[in-house]
Each structure stands twice: as structure tokens, then as C-alpha cells.
Amino acid sequence: MKTLEAGKRITLSNILFATDFSPYSNAALPYALAIAHQYGAKIYGAHVVASEDYLFAAPDLWTARLQQEKDLEHEVKGHLDEQLRGVQHQTLFGVGDVWNTLSRLIGENDIDLLVVGTHGRTGARKVLMGSVAEKIFRQAPCPVLSIGPNVPCKLVGEIQFHNILWATDFGEESLASLRYAFSLAEETQAKLTLLHVINQPAAGMIDLEAVTASVMRQLHELVPPEAEAWCHVECLVEFGEQFALPARRILEIAEDKAADLIILGVRPTHRAMSTVTHLAQTTAQHIVAHATCPVLTVRG
């Protein structure tokens, strides 16, 4: 996705659909197809197999393992061809570290959007796309559309973004993601809600009305003058529970607004899993894991 300024429509030519062929990845497939149809984009279907350690393998086993990889590649590409039938596409197969391989594919193919399905698991219950998806949206140089485990399965023709929720803390990363929010809202003539969540302070600590009015002004200042001509914009300030992650309140608002897309900015990083998001540590992952709609994350 390429965006120059708020209000400008994005152009989208190349989509990378990363799959492990699990039900979670299959649930993300219709979103990749629907967006490809809408933008006339090409889909790159990719499956990456985590590499085995050949260092201590007997040399006489190397040839057999290479043949197994070739057979698997042929099988995987055939399956991807079947899944992506009807759209311009190319199948990709890799062996190695999943994120490093996907990162290379993003650069080699000028990817504008990465679409992944995630199990949304944490800790010891993490599995391939559950753990890798978190690393992906925190490090990917392109926007990432994550389809979490609570997103209902939909057919390609049922997928449209009519109610978009953009959550912000007014950091640079949020402003980068805002451009995508306005562009997507224009594309589908959607309702766009701009949301800022404030942790509930102790009673009497601050003037809640004054704070709300100040934040509301900041939100309205982000709306370009021409926006109302092509989408309905609502600015919203909410108070979350004291000491709780903003994610919980963001998810509640998403449900209340019947959001079919949540957009977040994420802080750029080169560290694998120690990142904090633009909202709070683990907030983006929590939202992806529990949202009932897709989540688009955009790096600053």
C-alpha cells in the first residue's frame, strides 16, 4: 500500500498471503482474495517450512531430504494454485526461519500488504502462525492484515469494510496508520471512528470533562477538510479501567460499533519479540487475538 497524505487513496498491487494451511490460515484466504479483486492486485501465496538442523545429520541423508523438500514444494504449490484460482497469482515455497523467509519475500516482490491468519495463542500454547504472526506485524515493513481466531468465517463476496475503527495514542505510528484509515474509508464509503482510550484516573485526580474536550479537539484536528465528502467520521474519547490495557476498551468499542476492521499503528523495531506497540505492551497482540474482525497494523 502506498499513501502520500491523509485522504489520498492507497494503491495496492502485490499481496502476500502467508499460510500454513491450518483452519486459521484458510479463514484469512477470503480476505486476501476479496482485496485482490477490489484492487486488481496480484497475490503471492507463500508457505514456509521451518528448516531442520542439517549440521548433525549424516551426509548420506542429505539427498533424501532434498528430494523430500522438492516433493513437498510441488505439492504445496499445487494446493496454492487451487486456492488462488481466479486471481492473478504466483506460488512461493521456502525452507528456513519463517519470519526471515517472509521478510525476504516481501522485499523481493515489492509487497504492499501481508495477509495472515493467526491462532492468537500466547505463552506455551503458541504454535507456528500464532507466534510468528506476532513477530510479523511488529517487524513487517508493509501493513499486515491479521485474521484472528475469533473472526467469523466469510465468503469472498461477503467481505466489505463498512465500519472502520482507528485507535490512537497520537504518536507518530498512529499518524502513519491514520492515512490508511482514511484511504480505506474512502474506498468503501465507510464510517470511520477515531478513538482514543484514556486509563481511568483515580477519583478527583483530573478534570475529566476538560481532558475529554482537549482530546476531542485533537481528534477533530486530524480529520482532513474533504473527508466528510466521502466518509462519515466520528471522534470518540473513552476511559478504560484503571491500570488495565487499553485493548479491552478498544475491543468493547469495536463490538459496539460493529467494526469490520480495526486499524492500529505499531512502533518499528528490529528486535524479535520485545517490542511495545503504540498503545501499550502486548496491546496490539491482545487485540488481534480477541477481535471479532480483522486488524490492520501499520508500522511507523
C-alpha positions as CSV (number, residue, x, y, z in Angstrom):
1,M,0.0,0.0,0.0
2,K,1.4,3.4,-0.9
3,T,-0.1,6.6,0.7
4,L,1.2,10.1,0.4
5,E,-1.1,12.0,2.7
6,A,-4.4,11.6,4.5
7,G,-7.3,11.5,2.1
8,K,-5.2,10.0,-0.7
9,R,-6.3,6.6,-1.9
10,I,-3.9,3.8,-1.5
11,T,-2.6,1.8,-4.4
12,L,-2.2,-1.9,-3.9
13,S,-0.6,-4.1,-6.5
14,N,1.0,-7.0,-4.6
15,I,-0.5,-9.0,-1.7
16,L,1.4,-11.7,0.1
17,F,-0.8,-14.4,1.6
18,A,1.2,-16.4,4.1
19,T,-0.3,-19.8,5.0
20,D,0.4,-22.9,7.0
21,F,-2.8,-24.5,5.6
22,S,-4.4,-24.6,9.0
23,P,-8.0,-23.6,9.5
24,Y,-6.8,-20.2,10.8
25,S,-4.9,-19.6,7.6
26,N,-7.8,-20.8,5.5
27,A,-10.0,-18.3,7.2
28,A,-7.7,-15.5,6.1
29,L,-7.7,-16.6,2.5
30,P,-11.1,-15.0,1.5
31,Y,-9.8,-11.6,2.8
32,A,-6.7,-11.8,0.6
33,L,-8.9,-12.8,-2.4
34,A,-11.5,-10.1,-1.8
35,I,-8.9,-7.3,-1.5
36,A,-7.1,-8.6,-4.6
37,H,-10.4,-8.5,-6.6
38,Q,-11.2,-5.0,-5.3
39,Y,-7.8,-3.5,-6.1
40,G,-6.9,-5.7,-9.1
41,A,-3.8,-6.9,-7.2
42,K,-1.6,-9.9,-7.7
43,I,-1.5,-12.4,-4.8
44,Y,1.7,-14.2,-3.8
45,G,0.7,-17.4,-2.0
46,A,3.6,-18.4,0.3
47,H,4.2,-21.5,2.5
48,V,7.4,-21.7,4.6
49,V,8.6,-24.9,6.2
50,A,10.7,-24.4,9.3
51,S,14.2,-25.8,8.4
52,E,15.6,-28.8,10.2
53,D,19.1,-28.6,11.5
54,Y,21.4,-30.4,9.0
55,L,24.5,-29.7,10.9
56,F,24.5,-33.1,12.7
57,A,22.7,-35.0,10.0
58,A,24.6,-37.9,8.3
59,P,25.7,-36.8,4.8
60,D,24.0,-39.8,3.3
61,L,20.6,-38.4,4.4
62,W,21.0,-35.1,2.7
63,T,20.0,-36.3,-0.8
64,A,16.8,-37.9,0.5
65,R,15.9,-34.8,2.5
66,L,16.4,-32.6,-0.6
67,Q,14.1,-34.8,-2.6
68,Q,11.5,-34.7,0.1
69,E,11.6,-30.9,0.0
70,K,11.2,-30.9,-3.8
71,D,8.2,-33.2,-3.5
72,L,6.7,-31.1,-0.8
73,E,7.2,-27.9,-2.8
74,H,5.4,-29.5,-5.8
75,E,2.5,-30.5,-3.5
76,V,2.3,-27.1,-1.8
77,K,2.4,-25.1,-5.0
78,G,-0.4,-27.2,-6.5
79,H,-2.5,-26.7,-3.4
80,L,-1.9,-22.9,-3.5
81,D,-2.7,-22.8,-7.2
82,E,-6.1,-24.4,-6.4
83,Q,-6.8,-21.9,-3.6
84,L,-5.9,-18.9,-5.6
85,R,-7.6,-19.9,-8.8
86,G,-9.4,-16.9,-10.4
87,V,-7.0,-14.2,-9.5
88,Q,-3.6,-13.3,-10.8
89,H,-1.2,-15.1,-8.5
90,Q,2.2,-16.7,-8.0
91,T,3.1,-19.5,-5.6
92,L,6.1,-19.4,-3.3
93,F,7.7,-22.0,-1.2
94,G,10.6,-21.6,1.3
95,V,12.5,-23.6,3.8
96,G,14.1,-21.8,6.8
97,D,13.2,-19.4,9.5
98,V,9.6,-18.5,8.9
99,W,9.9,-14.7,9.5
100,N,13.2,-14.3,7.8
101,T,11.9,-16.1,4.7
102,L,8.7,-14.0,4.6
103,S,10.7,-10.8,5.1
104,R,12.9,-11.7,2.1
105,L,9.8,-12.5,0.0
106,I,8.3,-9.1,1.0
107,G,11.3,-7.3,-0.3
108,E,11.8,-9.4,-3.4
109,N,8.2,-9.0,-4.6
110,D,7.5,-5.4,-3.6
111,I,4.7,-6.5,-1.3
112,D,2.1,-3.8,-0.4
113,L,0.1,-5.9,2.1
114,L,0.7,-9.1,4.0
115,V,-2.4,-11.2,5.0
116,V,-2.1,-13.8,7.7
117,G,-4.3,-15.9,9.8
118,T,-3.3,-16.4,13.4
119,H,-4.2,-18.7,16.2
120,G,-3.9,-15.9,18.7
121,R,-2.3,-18.0,21.3
122,T,0.3,-16.9,23.8
123,G,2.9,-18.5,26.0
124,A,3.3,-22.2,25.9
125,R,0.2,-22.6,23.7
126,K,1.7,-20.7,20.8
127,V,2.0,-22.6,17.5
128,L,3.5,-21.7,14.2
129,M,1.3,-18.9,12.9
130,G,0.3,-18.0,16.4
131,S,3.8,-17.0,17.4
132,V,5.1,-16.0,14.0
133,A,2.1,-13.7,13.3
134,E,3.0,-11.5,16.3
135,K,6.6,-11.2,15.1
136,I,5.3,-10.4,11.6
137,F,3.1,-7.5,12.3
138,R,5.7,-5.9,14.6
139,Q,8.5,-6.1,12.1
140,A,7.0,-6.2,8.6
141,P,7.8,-3.1,6.5
142,C,4.4,-3.3,4.9
143,P,0.9,-3.2,6.5
144,V,-0.3,-6.5,7.9
145,L,-3.9,-7.7,7.9
146,S,-4.2,-10.2,10.7
147,I,-7.3,-12.5,10.9
148,G,-7.6,-13.7,14.4
149,P,-9.3,-16.8,15.8
150,N,-12.5,-15.0,16.7
151,V,-13.2,-13.6,13.3
152,P,-16.2,-15.3,11.8
153,C,-15.6,-17.2,8.5
154,K,-16.8,-15.3,5.5
155,L,-17.1,-15.9,1.8
156,V,-15.2,-13.6,-0.6
157,G,-18.4,-11.8,-1.6
158,E,-19.4,-11.1,2.0
159,I,-16.2,-9.2,2.8
160,Q,-16.5,-5.4,2.9
161,F,-15.3,-2.7,5.3
162,H,-18.2,-0.5,6.2
163,N,-17.3,0.3,9.8
164,I,-13.6,1.1,10.5
165,L,-12.2,1.7,13.9
166,W,-8.9,3.5,14.2
167,A,-7.3,3.6,17.7
168,T,-4.6,6.0,18.6
169,D,-2.4,7.5,21.3
170,F,-1.4,10.4,19.0
171,G,2.1,9.0,18.4
172,E,3.9,9.1,15.1
173,E,3.0,5.5,14.4
174,S,-0.7,6.3,14.8
175,L,-0.4,9.1,12.3
176,A,1.1,6.8,9.8
177,S,-1.7,4.3,10.2
178,L,-4.3,7.1,10.0
179,R,-3.6,7.6,6.4
180,Y,-4.6,4.1,5.6
181,A,-7.8,4.5,7.7
182,F,-9.0,7.5,5.7
183,S,-8.0,5.9,2.4
184,L,-9.8,2.6,3.1
185,A,-12.9,4.6,4.4
186,E,-12.9,6.5,1.1
187,E,-12.6,3.3,-0.9
188,T,-15.7,1.8,0.6
189,Q,-17.6,4.9,1.7
190,A,-17.3,3.6,5.2
191,K,-18.0,5.1,8.6
192,L,-14.7,5.8,10.3
193,T,-14.4,6.1,14.1
194,L,-11.3,7.8,15.5
195,L,-10.8,6.5,19.1
196,H,-8.5,7.5,22.0
197,V,-8.7,5.5,25.2
198,I,-7.5,7.1,28.5
199,N,-6.9,5.0,31.5
200,Q,-9.4,5.8,34.2
201,P,-7.7,8.0,36.8
202,A,-8.3,7.9,40.5
203,A,-11.3,10.0,41.6
204,G,-10.6,13.7,41.7
205,M,-7.1,13.4,40.1
206,I,-8.0,15.3,36.9
207,D,-10.9,17.2,35.4
208,L,-12.4,14.5,33.2
209,E,-14.5,17.0,31.2
210,A,-11.6,19.2,30.4
211,V,-9.4,16.2,29.4
212,T,-12.2,14.8,27.2
213,A,-12.7,18.2,25.5
214,S,-9.0,18.6,24.8
215,V,-8.6,15.1,23.4
216,M,-11.7,15.5,21.3
217,R,-10.2,18.7,19.7
218,Q,-7.0,16.8,18.9
219,L,-9.0,14.1,17.2
220,H,-11.1,16.6,15.1
221,E,-7.8,18.3,14.0
222,L,-6.7,15.0,12.4
223,V,-9.7,15.0,10.0
224,P,-8.9,16.5,6.6
225,P,-11.5,19.1,5.5
226,E,-12.5,17.0,2.5
227,A,-13.1,13.8,4.5
228,E,-16.8,14.3,5.1
229,A,-17.4,14.3,1.3
230,W,-16.6,10.6,1.1
231,C,-17.0,9.1,4.5
232,H,-18.7,9.7,7.8
233,V,-16.2,10.4,10.6
234,E,-16.9,10.1,14.3
235,C,-14.4,11.1,17.0
236,L,-14.6,9.3,20.3
237,V,-12.9,9.6,23.7
238,E,-13.3,6.7,26.2
239,F,-12.0,5.9,29.6
240,G,-10.7,2.4,30.3
241,E,-10.3,0.6,33.6
242,Q,-7.6,1.9,35.8
243,F,-4.3,0.1,35.3
244,A,-5.9,-2.1,32.6
245,L,-4.7,-2.4,29.0
246,P,-6.5,-0.1,26.6
247,A,-7.0,-3.2,24.4
248,R,-10.0,-4.2,26.5
249,R,-11.9,-1.0,25.9
250,I,-10.9,-0.8,22.3
251,L,-12.4,-4.3,21.7
252,E,-15.6,-3.2,23.5
253,I,-15.9,-0.2,21.3
254,A,-15.3,-2.3,18.2
255,E,-18.1,-4.6,19.2
256,D,-20.4,-1.6,20.0
257,K,-19.7,0.0,16.6
258,A,-20.0,-3.3,14.8
259,A,-16.5,-2.7,13.4
260,D,-15.4,-4.9,10.5
261,L,-11.8,-3.6,10.6
262,I,-9.6,-2.2,13.4
263,I,-6.5,-0.2,12.4
264,L,-3.5,0.2,14.7
265,G,-0.1,1.8,14.4
266,V,2.9,-0.2,15.6
267,R,6.3,1.0,16.6
268,P,9.1,-0.1,14.2
269,T,11.7,-2.4,15.7
270,H,14.4,-4.9,14.7
271,R,14.0,-6.9,17.9
272,A,12.1,-10.1,17.5
273,M,9.6,-10.2,20.3
274,S,10.4,-7.5,22.8
275,T,8.5,-4.7,21.1
276,V,5.9,-2.5,22.6
277,T,3.1,-1.2,20.4
278,H,2.0,2.4,20.0
279,L,-0.7,1.8,22.7
280,A,1.0,-0.3,25.3
281,Q,3.0,-3.5,25.6
282,T,1.0,-6.5,24.2
283,T,-1.9,-4.3,23.3
284,A,-1.8,-5.0,19.6
285,Q,-1.3,-8.7,20.1
286,H,-4.2,-8.8,22.6
287,I,-6.5,-7.0,20.1
288,V,-5.5,-9.3,17.2
289,A,-6.1,-12.4,19.4
290,H,-9.5,-11.3,20.7
291,A,-11.0,-9.1,17.9
292,T,-14.1,-10.4,16.1
293,C,-12.9,-8.5,12.9
294,P,-9.6,-8.3,11.1
295,V,-6.9,-6.0,12.4
296,L,-4.7,-3.9,10.1
297,T,-1.4,-2.9,11.7
298,V,0.9,-0.3,10.1
299,R,4.4,0.4,11.1
300,G,5.5,4.0,11.6
